[in-house]
Amino acid sequence: MGVVNQPSVDTRTGVDTGTGYGLPKPVFDSKLISVGPGTPMGETLRRYWHPIALSTQACDVPRKVRLLSEDLILFRDGQGRPGLVAETCCHRGASLFYGRIEDDGIRCCYHGWKFDAQGHCVEQPFEPNGGAHRDAARQPWYPVQERYGLVWAYMGPPAKKPILPRWQSLEIPEGSTDILEVSLNPGWADDNGMAFHWLHCYENAMDPFHVPWLHFMHSGPQFIFDGLEAPDLSQGLKAEYAESKLGVIQYNVTGTVECIFPTITSVPGFNDLMIHVPVDDTHCRMLQIARVTKPGTMAERRISHNGKHWRDCTPEELQKCPGDMEAMKDIPAAAHSWEHLATTDRGVVLMRRIWSREVDKVLRGEDPLGISYDPDEPPRETAAGIRRPQV
């Protein structure tokens, strides 16, 4: 029996039904959305390492970085040490974006106070003895590590700092000619990130049903690499979902997709990781890193808009041939109460349930999923690289 739609007009009164008038203001699940300091999800995300920039972007010019709703400055001192400090100088509030990088730190433009990569104030011009009490002025800072061509930051409780994981798919064996390539916001968006919430972007990986419609049936074939063809939908598209040791797995006809908490996606067929970096409550930044056999491979892995690159399209062309960016960028983070989730959203529902559970664990003082303190832990393997679906 087919679906019977509700009438548009009340036959008894002649009054229109189902209009937008009086629609309640949308609300969101703040437990999952807000990422600032002190919020449930913000504190959970702060228990992990996050990539904040390419290693090449940490240099002798201060760089603004916004992460987890905090405004920070990334720099590399004259001895090659990367540093990540709060943007606002602890002396009189000037922006360290206008600071000067020196051999042992960053010097504020306002009064010349200088801070090293761990926030120690090492010099206070015009103060007696270069600042007899300069030890009391500590610029807020965060630990950073470099790995796989990225700078990673840990912004959580110091006593809970975990190891920065290694990934088997990104480890280059001895004697191999493979190289690592890193892409910032691959295929779409720009260096400033994307104007939509990170969790919605992350949930996209647990939504296989958008692929055949958006990327093939609506906009035409959009994957221009590896000869990927439209999936055979004659028997319907099937997908299964399960919790993994590190997050959530999706099994479908094309392979296994894994969302690794907190922000990593691994897809079948690539030795890569895609990372959705939470900028704040309304913006995210995407990084992709892969082990490839030749330079320029990452540039080939992009969405095609009727044969054109995203950056080369006019707004009119993107309207006719949208991709993920266009489909997601105008969805407000506050629209949870407006959603009508269906059977095809089971993966999204599972991810949210697991996130809710992990947030509760952190609120109880426990460690969230995937945290390790073992410095000898071997490189981790992803489900996309070692398993295949039975769907």
N, C-alpha and C positions, 0 to 999 in steps of 0.2 A: 504494500500500500504506500502510495506516495505521500510526501509531506504536505499537509494542508496549512497554507499560510493564514495567519490571522487577518481578518478584514481590515482595510485601511480606514473604513468609516463605520461607526456604530450605527447599525441599521435602525435602531429604535430612536436615536436622537439626531442622526445625521451629522454627528460631531466626528472630526478626524481623530484617529487613534494612533498611538505610537510615535507622536512627533517628539522633537527634541526639547520642547518647552518644559521647564521644570526639572530637567535632568540634573541629578545631584552632582556636585563637584567631584571629580575623580579623586580617589585617595589611593595611596600606595602602601605596601607593606614596608614600613620604615625599618623593620628588623632586617630586611634583605637589601634595601636600596641605599640608605645613607652610609657614607664611607668616612666621614670626618672623625676626628679624635673623640673618643668617649662613646660613640655609637656602637650598637651590637655588631653590625657587619664591619664597621671600621676597625674595631678592636680585633675581630677575627682575621681580617686581611692583614693587619699589622703583625701577625704571627708568622708571616711568610716573607721571603725575599721577592722583590719586584724589580724587573728591568726598567731603568729610568731613561736610558739613552744609549746610543751607540758609543763604543769606546772612543771613537774618533771625535765625538762631540764633547768629550771632556778634555779641554785644552786650556791655553793661557788667556782665553777670553771667557769671562763669566757667562754662564748659560742658565736662563730661567727654566725651571722644571716644576711642574705642578703634579703632585701625586697624593692620592688619598685626601684631597681637599686642603693640602698644605702647599704653600709657595716656598720653593727652595732654590738654591743656587748651586750649580755643579761647576767645578773647576778642576784644573790639574796644576799643581804647583811646579816650580822650576826644577824640582827633583823627580818629577814624574808621578807624584802621588795624587790620586784623585781625591777630591773632597766634596762633601755634600752638607751644606749648612742652611739654616733658615735665611730667607732673603732679607729680613729686617735686622739691621745691625742692633746689637744689644746695648749700644751706647746711647744713641739718640734717635734710633729708628730709621736711619737712611737706608736706601736699597743697596745691597751689595752687588746688584747687577751692574752698577757703575764703579765697582771696585777695580783695583789693579792687582794682577797676579804677580807675586814675587817668588823668590827661591823657596821660601819657607811658609807661604800662605797667601791669603787674600787681604788686601788693605782697603779699608773703607775710604770712599772719596770725600766724606764730610769732614772728619777730623783726623784721619790717618791711622786709626786703630787697626792693628793687623792681627788676623786669626789664622791658626794653622788648620790642617785638614780635620783635626778632632775638636775644633772650636776653641782651643786654648788661645787666650789673648797674649801675644808674644811681644807686643810693643804698643805704647800709648804716647805718641809725640806730645810734647809740651807738659806732660806730667813729670814730676820729680823722678829722677832715675829711670826714665822711660816707662813709669807706671809702677810705683812701689806696691800697689795693691791690684795689679792687673790680673792676678790669679782669681780674683773674685768675679771677674767679668768673663764668663764662659759663653761663647756663641753656641746656641743650640745646633747640634750636628747629628748625623746619622752614619752608621757604618756602611761602607760600600766594598764590593768585591768586583773584579773583572773576570768574566768567563764567556767564552764563545763570542767574543767581539762585542759584548754588552757590558754596561755598568749596572750592577744590581745593588739595591738598597734594602736595608732592614730597618723598619721604623717602629718596631714593637718594643716590649719590655726587655731591657738588656739581659736580665737573668734568664730569659726564655729564647734567646737567639739560637735558631737551629742551624744546621749546616746548609750551605747552598748546594742543592742537588746537582749531580752530573747525569747526563742522558746518553745512553748507549748509542742512540741514532745519530748523535752529534760528535761522538768520539771518533777521531780519524786514526785508523790502525797504522802502526809503524810500517813504512814502505808504501803506503797508499798515496796516490796523487790527487785524491779528493781534496777539496777546499771547503771552508765554511763561508757562506754568504748570508748577510743580514739585510733585511728590507724593513723600512719604516713605513707603516700603513700601506702594505703591498697592494698595488693595483688601483687603489682609490684613496681619497682623502689627501691630506697634506701633513706637514710636520706638526701642525697645531692639533692634530687629532680629529676626532669625529664627534659631532654634536648629538650624541645619544648615550644612554646609560650603558656602562660596561656589561652589566649582567644580562641585559637584553641582547647585546651582541654575542655574549658567551653562550646564551641559550640557543642561539641560531644553529649551533653545531648539533644540538639534540632535536632538531626539526628537519628531518630528511624530506618531508613532504613539500617543503617550499622549493626544493631543487628542481624536480621535473616541471613544476608549473612556472616559477619565476624564470629559471635559467634556460628553459627550453621552449615551453608552450607559449609563454607570454612574450618574452623578449628574444626568442630564437636562441640557437646554441651560443652560449656565452663562455664556455671553458675552451680556450684556444690552445691548450697544451695537452700532450700525451694522447691526442686523438680521442678524447672522452666523448662518448656518444650518449644520446638520450636513453634513459633506462626503459626497458620493455615493460609497459604498464598493462599489457593484455591480461595479466592475471592479478592486476592490482599491485600497489606498492606495499610491501610488508616491512615492518621494522620491529625489533625487540630491544629492550633496554634492561640494564642491570647495573648494580653498584659494583665498582671495582675497588681494588686496594687503594687507589689514588683518586677516585672520583666516580664518574659515570661512563658507561659504555653503551654505544648504540650499534646494533647489528642490522645491516640492510643488504640488499642485493649487490651493492658495489663494494662492500668491505666493512671494516670495523672503524668506527670513530670513537675516540675517547676524549672526554673532558677531564683533565687532570687538575685537581684543586691546587691553588685557587683560580688560576686564570689561563691555563695552557690547554690548547686543543691539538690533538694529533690525529691526522687523517691517513687512510690507507694509500700506499703507493709512493709516499714521500719520506725521505729521511729528514723530517723537519718538525719544528714546533711553532705553532702560532700562539701568540701571547696577547691577551686583551688586558691592557693596563688601565686600572681605575684612576682616572684623573680627578674626578669629583663626582657629585651626584648626577650630573647631566652630561658628562663628557668622558670619552675613553680614547686611548691611543693603542694602535695595534703594531706589534713587532712580529716579524717572521724570520726564523733562522733555519738554515738547511745545510746539509752536507751534499755538495754537488760535485759533478765531474768536470765542469767547465765554467769559467766566469760568465756571468750574464744569464745564467739559468733562471734565477729568481725573476728577472724582468719578463721572462716568457710566461710565467705562471700568473696570469692576470685574467680578469673578466673582460670579455669583449662586448662592446656596445655597438652592435651592427658593424663589427669589424674595426671599431675605433677604440682608442684608449680613453678611460674616464676623463683624464685631464684635457683631452682634445675635443670633448663633446660640448655642445651648447646645451642650455637648459631645456630647449625644445627637443633635442635629440635624446636626452636622458629621460624626458617624460615619456617618449615613445618606446624607449628600450631601457627600462630601469634595471638595476642590479640590487645587490644587498644594501648598498649605501642608501639608495633612494627609498627602498622599501622600509628601512628602519629609522632613518634619521629624524623623521618627524613624529615618531611614536613617543609620547611623553612618558617619562619614568613614573609619573603619578597615575597612570591609567589602569592599575591593577583591578580596581573595582569595576571598570568598564569591560574587562575581558569576558569572553564566553568561550572557555576552554572546551575542547572536544576530544574525541578518541585519538586523533592525530597529534595531540599535545601531551601524550603520556610521558615522553622523554623530558619535556619541560617541567611537568609536574613533579617527576621523580627528582630532577635536579634541585628544584626549590625545596622539596622536603628534606633532602640530604643537607642542603645549606642551612636550613632552619635548625636541624639537629646539631650541626657542627657549631653554629653560633651559640646554641644553648650550652654546649660543652665548654666553650671558651668562657662564657659567663659563669660557669661553675668552677673555673680555674683549671680545666683540663686542656690537653693539647688537641688541636683540630686534626683532621685527616691529613696524612702524608708528612707530618712533622717528624724529623729525625735529628738526633744529636750525635750520631755516630760519625766521626771524621773519616773512618775507614769504610763507610758504606760504598759498595760498588755502584757503578753507573746504573741508573734505573732504566728499565725497558718499558715501552708503552704497549698497550694492548693492540694498537693499530699495527705495530710492527711484528707481533708474534702470534696473533690469532686471526682467524677468519670466521665469518658468520655461518650459521646453519639456518638460514631463513628461506 
